[in-house]
Amino acid sequence: MTGEEMERAIQSLIEHHARISTAQDRTSANIEALTQMVVELAESVSGLKPQAETDRRETRERFEIVTDEIARQLQQDDTRE
């Protein structure tokens, strides 16, 4: 390998390294941004859990009220017959 060929090979390696380094930096930044989004999403979901439990409880209570009312109406209808 001549000196000129060696210089081109070295230059090629340097350029390749620069491209890889840039891609790694971009990938690292993307991973960091995604990690932050996942943390924020997890916090949002955790914040919704108490409200979901309250909603579930209220729905069950209302369902029981409606069920009891329907049962009363059916019983009244049976006694009228």
C-alpha positions in Angstrom: 0.0 0.0 0.0 1.4 3.3 -1.0 1.5 6.4 1.2 -1.3 8.0 -0.8 -3.5 4.8 -0.4 -2.8 4.8 3.3 -3.9 8.4 3.6 -7.2 7.7 1.7 -7.8 4.7 3.9 -7.2 6.7 7.1 -9.4 9.5 5.8 -12.1 7.0 4.9 -11.9 5.6 8.4 -12.1 9.1 10.0 -15.2 10.0 7.9 -16.8 6.7 8.8 -16.2 7.2 12.4 -17.7 10.7 12.2 -20.9 9.4 10.6 -21.2 6.6 13.2 -20.6 9.1 16.0 -23.3 11.4 14.7 -25.7 8.5 14.4 -24.9 7.4 17.9 -25.5 10.9 19.2 -28.9 11.1 17.4 -29.8 7.7 18.7 -28.9 8.6 22.3 -30.9 11.8 22.1 -33.9 9.9 20.7 -33.6 7.3 23.5 -33.5 10.0 26.1 -36.6 11.7 24.6 -38.5 8.4 24.5 -37.5 7.6 28.1 -38.8 11.0 29.2 -42.1 10.3 27.3 -42.5 6.9 29.0 -41.9 8.4 32.4 -44.5 11.1 31.8 -47.0 8.6 30.4 -46.4 6.3 33.5 -47.0 9.3 35.8 -50.2 10.2 33.9 -51.5 6.6 34.1 -50.7 6.5 37.8 -52.6 9.8 38.3 -55.7 8.3 36.5 -55.9 5.2 38.7 -57.6 6.8 41.7 -60.2 8.5 39.4 -60.8 5.2 37.6 -61.5 3.5 41.0 -63.9 6.2 42.0 -65.7 6.0 38.7 -65.9 2.2 39.0 -67.4 2.4 42.5 -69.9 5.1 41.5 -71.0 3.1 38.4 -71.5 0.0 40.5 -73.5 1.9 43.1 -75.7 3.4 40.3 -76.1 0.0 38.7 -77.2 -1.4 42.0 -79.8 1.4 42.5 -81.2 0.8 39.0 -81.2 -3.0 39.6 -83.1 -2.6 42.9 -85.6 -0.2 41.3 -86.3 -2.7 38.4 -86.7 -5.5 40.9 -89.2 -3.4 42.9 -91.1 -2.6 39.8 -91.2 -6.2 38.7 -92.4 -7.2 42.2 -95.1 -4.6 42.1 -96.2 -5.8 38.7 -96.4 -9.4 40.0 -98.5 -8.4 43.0 -101.0 -6.5 40.7 -101.7 -9.5 38.6 
